[in-house]
C-alpha cells in the first residue's frame, strides 16, 4: 500500500472528493509502527475510513489543503512532547529536531496541539476535533508546566478540542470513528473508555468517581495549593488502571473535566492485527531532498514486541501513558515483521532492537493484575520486588531464538534497555547467558540512574546493590564468553531528593569505575510524572512528606557538572559544589580527587589536572568507556 495522502492531488488520485479524517501532527510523516500517527491512520484505514495526513502545518492555508473532513480533525503534537523536542532541561533551545525533515528545528510550534486546534477553529469554526498522542495524554489534567513554571489547565480546556484520547488509542479511535460515522455528534461521545471530555458544571450528573482538587486549588503557588496538587497527582496515578480505575473528574471554573476509566490493554490478537497493517516503514519520499527524517534511523530495523511497564519509575511517563499491565504480540507476529524487514533493500542483516518500554517483559507482573488490576499502594519492582511477581524470561528467550533463525538476519540486538533487577531475580540464567552471547552490540544500556539508595527510593528504583550484583555477573559471563562488552549505565542528576552530597557520591562512583559519560541526563520535569510533582511541590504525593529539591539553575548545573567532573569547562562548577559541601578532600591532584585546586595567585603555569582527567589540548583517550553514547550509523 502507498503512503496516505499528504496533498490534495494525492487525495484525488485515490478518487476521493473528501477525507473522513484529517490527521494533523507535529512530526514529519513517517509511516512506521514506532510512530503514533502511522498506527492511528493505518488502523482507521483498515476499517474503511479515508485519512489524509497534514504534517507540521505552517499557515492557515495548510489547514484548507484537504477541505473540511467529513467526520473530524485528529490532532497530536508528535512522538514526543513538543516542549521537550524544543528545549533542553536547562530550557535552552535545541538546534535540531529528529522528527522533522533534515532534523531542522522550529517546524512545529511550542505546545503544538493547542496551536493546531486553535488554527483549525479559526479556519473551520465548529468542526469536530479529537486530540491524542503523548502531549495530550500527559497533560489531560491540570499540570505543572516546567517551561512556564506554573500550573496550566487541562490541555482539553486550553485547546478547545471536543474530546481527548489518552493512552494507546487503537481501540477508542475506532469507536469514535464508528459513532461519528453513524451520525452521533462528537459532543455526545461521553462514555468511551480512554477518553476525556469537558462538560458544563451545571449539566454534570454526579456518578461514582474520584474527584481531584480543582484547577483553581492546584494552580495556587502556595503551600496549600501545592499540597492539593500532590493529592491530585496521587489520585490520577492510582486510578490509571484499566481493571479497577474509576472515572476521575477535576473542576475547571464552570467546566468539569471528566476522565473515563482507561481503555483495556489490547489482547495479543489485537496487537498482532495492529502491527500487521501495511506500513511503508519509512519517511515520506517528499522529505528525501531535505535529508530525510533522522528519527527513523534508530527504529527502522527495530521491532516493538510489548507495551506497558511494570517498573513504573517515578520520573518516566510511559506507565502513565501505556499503563502498568504488559501487553505483548505473538511470536508469529514478531517473526513475520522481521521477515519483512529482512527483505528491505537497505537491510544489512542487523535487527537493532526487539523491545518496547522495557525489553524483557512479556507478561503481566502477576496473575492478580488481570483480575484486580495493578496494586494501588505499591510498585511491582521497587524498592523491593513484590513476592507475587512472576519472574521468567522463557517466552522472550524463545522469541529471540526464533528471530535469530530468520533468513537474512545476522544479529538480533536489544538496545531499548532491559530491567536489570528483573534479570537478577531470575534464577534461571539461560536468558542472561544468551543475552551476552548473542544480543549485545558491544554495549548494553541499563538504567541504575543513581548510586544513592535514598535518591533511588524517590525515583522508584531498586537499591544500587542490585545493579552492582547485575554488573558483576555481567562481566563474569562476558569474560567466560571471551567477549569485550561493556555496560552503559544511564545516570541522572538533580532528581528530587538528590543533594549535592548525593551528586558527589555519584561522581566518585564514576571516577572509581573509570566512566567518562559524554552525555548526562539532568532531571527533566515533564508533565504527568510523580517526579515532576515532587519537583514542583517539594512533596512526595504518596506520603505528602517533604522532599528536598535541587531547583535553582546553579545547583542543577553543579550536580550535572559533577557527573562530568573531568571536563575542563565544568571545573569551576565542580569546585563550587565541593566547597559548598565541605569536601575539600576531593580538591587536589591525588588519585581520589575530582578536580585540581586553583593555582596560587601570582604563580604561572597550569594547575595539574586530577588523575584520570583529560587535559584540554590532549589527544582523546581511546578506552573502553570513551563512547558513553552510541553513535548513529
TIVEX-876314 format. One record per residue (C-alpha): residue number from 1; chain; residue in one letter; x, y, z. Coordinates in steps of 0.2 Angstrom, whole numbers, m for minus. Last residue first. Layout:
N
   kelo   rovo   kolnu      c1      c2      c3
    NUM      A       a       X       Y       Z
...
This chain:
633
   kelo   rovo   kolnu      c1      c2      c3
    633      A       x     126      23      59
    632      A       x     121      34      74
    631      A       x     135      34      88
    630      A       x     130      26     104
    629      A       x     133      36     120
    628      A       x     146      33     133
    627      A       x     160      31     120
    626      A       x     176      33     130
    625      A       x     172      19     141
    624      A       x     183       6     133
    623      A       x     197      17     131
    622      A       x     203      29     117
    621      A       x     210      44     126
    620      A       x     206      60     116
    619      A       x     223      69     112
    618      A       x     227      82     125
    617      A       x     224     100     122
    616      A       x     211     102     136
    615      A       x     219      90     148
    614      A       x     209      74     151
    613      A       x     206      68     169
    612      A       x     212      51     176
    611      A       x     222      59     190
    610      A       x     217      76     194
    609      A       x     223      90     182
    608      A       x     238      99     187
    607      A       x     236     118     188
    606      A       x     243     127     173
    605      A       x     258     138     174
    604      A       x     262     155     182
    603      A       x     262     159     200
    602      A       x     255     176     205
    601      A       x     239     169     214
    600      A       x     241     151     219
    599      A       x     233     139     205
    598      A       x     215     134     208
    597      A       x     214     117     215
    596      A       x     213     101     204
    595      A       x     197      92     202
    594      A       x     189      75     207
    593      A       x     202      69     220
    592      A       x     204      51     224
    591      A       x     221      48     214
    590      A       x     228      64     222
    589      A       x     229      81     212
    588      A       x     218      91     223
    587      A       x     200      95     228
    586      A       x     191      80     234
    585      A       x     197      82     252
    584      A       x     190     100     251
    583      A       x     173      91     253
    582      A       x     164     105     263
    581      A       x     148     103     253
    580      A       x     149     121     247
    579      A       x     167     119     243
    578      A       x     164     103     233
    577      A       x     149     112     223
    576      A       x     159     127     219
    575      A       x     174     117     213
    574      A       x     163     106     202
    573      A       x     156     122     194
    572      A       x     173     130     192
    571      A       x     179     114     183
    570      A       x     165     110     171
    569      A       x     173     118     156
    568      A       x     189     107     159
    567      A       x     179      91     158
    566      A       x     184      78     171
    565      A       x     169      82     183
    564      A       x     157      76     170
    563      A       x     144      69     183
    562      A       x     149      83     194
    561      A       x     144      95     181
    560      A       x     126      90     182
    559      A       x     125      92     201
    558      A       x     133     110     199
    557      A       x     121     115     184
    556      A       x     106     109     195
    555      A       x     113     119     209
    554      A       x     115     135     199
    553      A       x      99     133     189
    552      A       x      90     133     206
    551      A       x      78     118     210
    550      A       x      88     105     218
    549      A       x      73      98     228
    548      A       x      72      90     245
    547      A       x      56      81     248
    546      A       x      43      85     261
    545      A       x      31      71     266
    544      A       x      14      71     257
    543      A       x      15      52     258
    542      A       x      11      46     241
    541      A       x      12      63     233
    540      A       x      30      65     240
    539      A       x      31      84     242
    538      A       x      43      98     236
    537      A       x      28     104     226
    536      A       x      35     107     209
    535      A       x      49      95     209
    534      A       x      39      82     218
    533      A       x      25      83     206
    532      A       x      38      82     192
    531      A       x      44      65     200
    530      A       x      27      58     200
    529      A       x      25      61     181
    528      A       x      11      68     171
    527      A       x      20      83     163
    526      A       x      39      83     161
    525      A       x      51      89     174
    524      A       x      68      85     166
    523      A       x      81      78     178
    522      A       x      98      81     170
    521      A       x     103      67     159
    520      A       x     122      67     155
    519      A       x     130      64     139
    518      A       x     149      60     135
    517      A       x     150      49     151
    516      A       x     168      47     157
    515      A       x     167      31     167
    514      A       x     183      24     175
    513      A       x     173      14     188
    512      A       x     181      23     203
    511      A       x     179      40     195
    510      A       x     161      37     190
    509      A       x     157      31     208
    508      A       x     165      47     215
    507      A       x     154      57     204
    506      A       x     139      48     210
    505      A       x     144      51     228
    504      A       x     147      69     224
    503      A       x     129      70     217
    502      A       x     122      63     233
    501      A       x     132      76     243
    500      A       x     125      89     232
    499      A       x     108      83     237
    498      A       x      96      72     227
    497      A       x      79      70     234
    496      A       x      70      77     218
    495      A       x      82      72     203
    494      A       x      96      83     201
    493      A       x     107      72     190
    492      A       x     103      56     181
    491      A       x     113      41     176
    490      A       x     111      28     162
    489      A       x     124      14     164
    488      A       x     132       9     148
    487      A       x     138      m9     152
    486      A       x     153     m16     142
    485      A       x     157     m30     130
    484      A       x     174     m37     126
    483      A       x     170     m56     123
    482      A       x     178     m72     128
    481      A       x     162     m80     133
    480      A       x     168     m83     151
    479      A       x     173     m65     152
    478      A       x     156     m59     147
    477      A       x     148     m70     160
    476      A       x     159     m63     174
    475      A       x     156     m46     167
    474      A       x     138     m47     168
    473      A       x     138     m56     185
    472      A       x     147     m41     192
    471      A       x     136     m28     184
    470      A       x     120     m37     190
    469      A       x     125     m38     208
    468      A       x     131     m20     207
    467      A       x     114     m15     200
    466      A       x     105     m24     214
    465      A       x     116     m15     227
    464      A       x     110       1     220
    463      A       x      94      m2     228
    462      A       x      78      m3     217
    461      A       x      71      12     208
    460      A       x      55      22     211
    459      A       x      65      38     208
    458      A       x      62      44     226
    457      A       x      68      27     233
    456      A       x      83      29     221
    455      A       x      88      46     229
    454      A       x      89      37     246
    453      A       x      98      22     239
    452      A       x     111      34     232
    451      A       x     120      26     217
    450      A       x     110      34     204
    449      A       x     100      31     187
    448      A       x     103      11     188
    447      A       x      97      12     170
    446      A       x     105      m1     158
    445      A       x     111       0     140
    444      A       x     122     m14     134
    443      A       x     137     m10     124
    442      A       x     147     m21     111
    441      A       x     131     m25     101
    440      A       x     124     m36     115
    439      A       x     111     m49     109
    438      A       x     120     m65     105
    437      A       x     132     m72     119
    436      A       x     128     m59     132
    435      A       x     109     m60     131
    434      A       x     111     m79     129
    433      A       x     119     m80     146
    432      A       x     107     m69     154
    431      A       x      92     m78     146
    430      A       x      99     m95     152
    429      A       x     102     m89     169
    428      A       x      87     m97     178
    427      A       x      86     m89     195
    426      A       x      78     m74     188
    425      A       x      79     m60     201
    424      A       x      95     m54     193
    423      A       x      86     m52     176
    422      A       x      71     m42     184
    421      A       x      83     m31     193
    420      A       x      92     m27     176
    419      A       x      76     m21     168
    418      A       x      82     m21     150
    417      A       x      86      m6     138
    416      A       x      79      m2     121
    415      A       x      95      m9     113
    414      A       x      92     m27     112
    413      A       x     102     m34      97
    412      A       x      97     m48      84
    411      A       x     112     m52      73
    410      A       x     114     m59      55
    409      A       x      96     m60      49
    408      A       x      95     m64      31
    407      A       x      85     m80      34
    406      A       x      76     m79      51
    405      A       x      84     m91      63
    404      A       x      90     m77      76
    403      A       x      72     m72      77
    402      A       x      66     m89      83
    401      A       x      79     m89      97
    400      A       x      74     m71     102
    399      A       x      56     m77     104
    398      A       x      60     m92     114
    397      A       x      70     m81     125
    396      A       x      56     m69     127
    395      A       x      44     m83     132
    394      A       x      56     m91     145
    393      A       x      62     m75     153
    392      A       x      53     m78     169
    391      A       x      50     m69     185
    390      A       x      32     m70     191
    389      A       x      29     m55     203
    388      A       x      20     m61     219
    387      A       x      35     m58     230
    386      A       x      35     m40     226
    385      A       x      52     m34     221
    384      A       x      60     m22     233
    383      A       x      60      m3     232
    382      A       x      54      m6     219
    381      A       x      48     m20     207
    380      A       x      30     m21     207
    379      A       x      25      m5     215
    378      A       x      14      m2     230
    377      A       x      m2       6     235
    376      A       x     m14       5     220
    375      A       x      m9     m13     215
    374      A       x     m11     m16     197
    373      A       x     m28     m23     191
    372      A       x     m39     m35     201
    371      A       x     m41     m49     189
    370      A       x     m28     m46     176
    369      A       x     m16     m39     189
    368      A       x     m19     m54     201
    367      A       x     m10     m66     189
    366      A       x       7     m57     192
    365      A       x      18     m45     183
    364      A       x       9     m46     167
    363      A       x      18     m55     153
    362      A       x      32     m52     140
    361      A       x      44     m40     149
    360      A       x      62     m40     144
    359      A       x      63     m25     133
    358      A       x      56     m11     144
    357      A       x      46       2     135
    356      A       x      47      m9     120
    355      A       x      60     m21     114
    354      A       x      67     m31     100
    353      A       x      81     m19      94
    352      A       x      93     m16      80
    351      A       x      89     m31      69
    350      A       x     105     m32      59
    349      A       x     107     m41      42
    348      A       x     111     m26      32
    347      A       x      94     m20      27
    346      A       x      94      m7      13
    345      A       x      84     m17       1
    344      A       x      70     m22      13
    343      A       x      68     m41      13
    342      A       x      75     m44      31
    341      A       x      62     m31      37
    340      A       x      48     m41      31
    339      A       x      55     m57      39
    338      A       x      57     m47      55
    337      A       x      38     m42      54
    336      A       x      33     m60      52
    335      A       x      44     m66      66
    334      A       x      35     m53      78
    333      A       x      18     m59      73
    332      A       x      22     m77      74
    331      A       x      29     m74      91
    330      A       x      13     m67      97
    329      A       x      12     m48     102
    328      A       x      13     m42     120
    327      A       x       3     m32     133
    326      A       x      10     m29     150
    325      A       x       0     m21     163
    324      A       x       7      m5     171
    323      A       x      m1       8     159
    322      A       x       4      15     142
    321      A       x       3      33     146
    320      A       x       5      34     165
    319      A       x      17      19     163
    318      A       x      27      28     150
    317      A       x      29      45     159
    316      A       x      45      41     167
    315      A       x      52      50     183
    314      A       x      43      40     195
    313      A       x      48      23     188
    312      A       x      33      12     183
    311      A       x      43      m5     183
    310      A       x      28     m15     177
    309      A       x      29      m7     160
    308      A       x      17      m6     146
    307      A       x      18     m12     128
    306      A       x      27     m27     120
    305      A       x      35     m33     105
    304      A       x      41     m17      96
    303      A       x      53     m22      82
    302      A       x      68     m12      76
    301      A       x      75     m10      58
    300      A       x      68       7      55
    299      A       x      69      12      74
    298      A       x      85      21      77
    297      A       x      86      29      60
    296      A       x      68      34      58
    295      A       x      70      50      69
    294      A       x      83      57      57
    293      A       x      69      62      44
    292      A       x      75      63      26
    291      A       x      89      74      20
    290      A       x      79      88      14
    289      A       x      78      81      m4
    288      A       x      72      65       3
    287      A       x      57      73      13
    286      A       x      45      70      m1
    285      A       x      48      52       0
    284      A       x      38      50      16
    283      A       x      48      43      30
    282      A       x      50      24      31
    281      A       x      42       8      37
    280      A       x      29       8      22
    279      A       x      16       1      35
    278      A       x       4     m11      28
    277      A       x      m5     m17      44
    276      A       x       2     m32      53
    275      A       x       7     m22      68
    274      A       x     m11     m18      73
    273      A       x     m18     m35      69
    272      A       x      m4     m43      81
    271      A       x      m9     m31      94
    270      A       x     m27     m36      93
    269      A       x     m23     m55      94
    268      A       x     m12     m52     109
    267      A       x     m26     m43     118
    266      A       x     m25     m24     118
    265      A       x     m25     m16     136
    264      A       x     m42     m11     142
    263      A       x     m46       8     139
    262      A       x     m43      18     154
    261      A       x     m58      24     165
    260      A       x     m67      40     159
    259      A       x     m59      56     163
    258      A       x     m71      70     165
    257      A       x     m65      89     166
    256      A       x     m79      99     174
    255      A       x     m82     117     167
    254      A       x     m88     132     176
    253      A       x     m71     135     184
    252      A       x     m60     120     179
    251      A       x     m67     106     190
    250      A       x     m57      89     190
    249      A       x     m66      72     187
    248      A       x     m60      54     188
    247      A       x     m70      39     182
    246      A       x     m63      24     192
    245      A       x     m49      13     188
    244      A       x     m50      m6     194
    243      A       x     m46     m15     178
    242      A       x     m40      m2     166
    241      A       x     m29       6     179
    240      A       x     m24      25     180
    239      A       x     m34      27     196
    238      A       x     m20      27     207
    237      A       x      m9      39     197
    236      A       x     m23      52     195
    235      A       x     m27      51     213
    234      A       x      m9      54     218
    233      A       x      m7      68     206
    232      A       x     m22      77     213
    231      A       x     m15      75     231
    230      A       x       1      82     226
    229      A       x      m8      97     218
    228      A       x     m18     100     234
    227      A       x      m2     101     244
    226      A       x       5     113     231
    225      A       x     m10     124     233
    224      A       x      m9     124     252
    223      A       x      10     128     252
    222      A       x       6     142     239
    221      A       x       8     144     221
    220      A       x     m11     142     218
    219      A       x     m14     131     202
    218      A       x     m20     116     212
    217      A       x     m35     125     220
    216      A       x     m42     134     205
    215      A       x     m38     118     194
    214      A       x     m50     109     206
    213      A       x     m44      95     219
    212      A       x     m46      78     210
    211      A       x     m63      69     212
    210      A       x     m64      50     211
    209      A       x     m80      44     204
    208      A       x     m97      36     207
    207      A       x    m108      47     197
    206      A       x    m114      66     198
    205      A       x    m124      72     183
    204      A       x    m115      87     176
    203      A       x    m126     100     167
    202      A       x    m122     114     179
    201      A       x    m103     110     179
    200      A       x    m103     112     160
    199      A       x     m95      97     152
    198      A       x     m77      93     147
    197      A       x     m72      77     139
    196      A       x     m59      64     142
    195      A       x     m56      47     134
    194      A       x     m48      30     137
    193      A       x     m66      22     139
    192      A       x     m79      30     128
    191      A       x     m95      36     138
    190      A       x     m95      54     134
    189      A       x     m97      54     115
    188      A       x    m112      65     114
    187      A       x    m102      81     110
    186      A       x     m95      72      95
    185      A       x    m112      72      87
    184      A       x    m118      55      83
    183      A       x    m121      52      64
    182      A       x    m117      34      62
    181      A       x    m100      39      55
    180      A       x     m97      49      71
    179      A       x    m101      33      81
    178      A       x     m89      22      71
    177      A       x     m75      34      71
    176      A       x     m76      37      90
    175      A       x     m76      18      92
    174      A       x     m61      15      81
    173      A       x     m51      29      89
    172      A       x     m55      21     106
    171      A       x     m47       4     102
    170      A       x     m32      10      94
    169      A       x     m28      24     106
    168      A       x     m14      19     117
    167      A       x     m15      31     132
    166      A       x     m26      46     132
    165      A       x     m39      52     119
    164      A       x     m46      69     122
    163      A       x     m63      75     115
    162      A       x     m70      91     109
    161      A       x     m55     102     107
    160      A       x     m54     120     114
    159      A       x     m35     119     116
    158      A       x     m34     125     133
    157      A       x     m48     115     140
    156      A       x     m43      99     133
    155      A       x     m25     103     138
    154      A       x     m30     103     156
    153      A       x     m26     119     164
    152      A       x      m8     125     167
    151      A       x       1     125     183
    150      A       x      16     137     183
    149      A       x      34     137     179
    148      A       x      30     142     161
    147      A       x      43     130     154
    146      A       x      41     117     168
    145      A       x      22     116     166
    144      A       x      14     109     181
    143      A       x      m2     100     176
    142      A       x     m21     102     176
    141      A       x     m27      86     169
    140      A       x     m25      79     152
    139      A       x      m7      85     150
    138      A       x       1      68     149
    137      A       x     m11      61     136
    136      A       x     m12      77     126
    135      A       x       7      78     123
    134      A       x       9      59     121
    133      A       x      m4      57     107
    132      A       x     m22      62     107
    131      A       x     m34      76     101
    130      A       x     m51      75      94
    129      A       x     m59      90      84
    128      A       x     m76      91      77
    127      A       x     m79     107      67
    126      A       x     m87     122      74
    125      A       x     m76     135      65
    124      A       x     m66     129      50
    123      A       x     m51     142      49
    122      A       x     m50     149      66
    121      A       x     m56     133      75
    120      A       x     m42     123      65
    119      A       x     m29     136      70
    118      A       x     m34     135      88
    117      A       x     m33     116      87
    116      A       x     m16     117      79
    115      A       x      m9     129      92
    114      A       x     m15     119     107
    113      A       x      m8     103     100
    112      A       x       8     111      96
    111      A       x      13     117     113
    110      A       x      28     126     106
    109      A       x      26     126      87
    108      A       x      32     113      75
    107      A       x      45     117      61
    106      A       x      57     126      73
    105      A       x      72     114      72
    104      A       x      78     105      56
    103      A       x      82      87      58
    102      A       x      83      86      39
    101      A       x      64      84      39
    100      A       x      57      85      57
     99      A       x      56      71      70
     98      A       x      75      72      75
     97      A       x      73      91      79
     96      A       x      89     100      80
     95      A       x      97     116      87
     94      A       x      88     114     104
     93      A       x      83     130     113
     92      A       x      90     131     131
     91      A       x      77     127     145
     90      A       x      91     119     156
     89      A       x      82     103     154
     88      A       x      84     106     135
     87      A       x      71     114     124
     86      A       x      62     111     108
     85      A       x      58      92     107
     84      A       x      54      93     126
     83      A       x      42     107     123
     82      A       x      34      97     108
     81      A       x      31      82     119
     80      A       x      37      67     110
     79      A       x      30      56      95
     78      A       x      21      71      89
     77      A       x       9      85      95
     76      A       x      m7      76      90
     75      A       x     m23      81      81
     74      A       x     m37      72      73
     73      A       x     m49      83      63
     72      A       x     m66      76      62
     71      A       x     m80      67      52
     70      A       x     m82      73      34
     69      A       x     m65      82      34
     68      A       x     m66     100      28
     67      A       x     m55     104      13
     66      A       x     m39      94      10
     65      A       x     m27     109      10
     64      A       x     m38     121      20
     63      A       x     m27     118      36
     62      A       x     m12     122      26
     61      A       x     m19     139      20
     60      A       x     m20     144      38
     59      A       x      m1     144      40
     58      A       x      14     132      45
     57      A       x       6     115      46
     56      A       x      18     102      53
     55      A       x      11      86      44
     54      A       x      m7      86      37
     53      A       x     m10      67      34
     52      A       x     m26      62      25
     51      A       x     m37      48      31
     50      A       x     m51      39      22
     49      A       x     m60      27      33
     48      A       x     m63       8      29
     47      A       x     m59       0      45
     46      A       x     m41      m4      39
     45      A       x     m39      15      35
     44      A       x     m43      19      53
     43      A       x     m30       7      60
     42      A       x     m17      14      47
     41      A       x     m20      32      52
     40      A       x     m19      28      71
     39      A       x      m3      17      69
     38      A       x       6      29      57
     37      A       x       2      44      68
     36      A       x       8      35      83
     35      A       x      25      32      76
     34      A       x      35      16      81
     33      A       x      23       7      68
     32      A       x      32      16      53
     31      A       x      24      28      41
     30      A       x      34      43      45
     29      A       x      25      60      41
     28      A       x      36      74      49
     27      A       x      30      77      67
     26      A       x      19      89      74
     25      A       x       3      80      68
     24      A       x     m13      85      60
     23      A       x     m24      70      55
     22      A       x     m38      74      43
     21      A       x     m52      62      44
     20      A       x     m66      56      33
     19      A       x     m57      64      18
     18      A       x     m67      72       4
     17      A       x     m68      70     m15
     16      A       x     m58      54     m15
     15      A       x     m53      45     m31
     14      A       x     m36      39     m25
     13      A       x     m28      51     m37
     12      A       x     m39      65     m30
     11      A       x     m32      63     m12
     10      A       x     m14      63     m18
      9      A       x     m18      79     m28
      8      A       x     m25      87     m12
      7      A       x      m8      83      m4
      6      A       x      m2      72      10
      5      A       x     m12      57       5
      4      A       x      m8      40      14
      3      A       x       8      32       9
      2      A       x       6      18      m4
      1      A       x       0       0       0
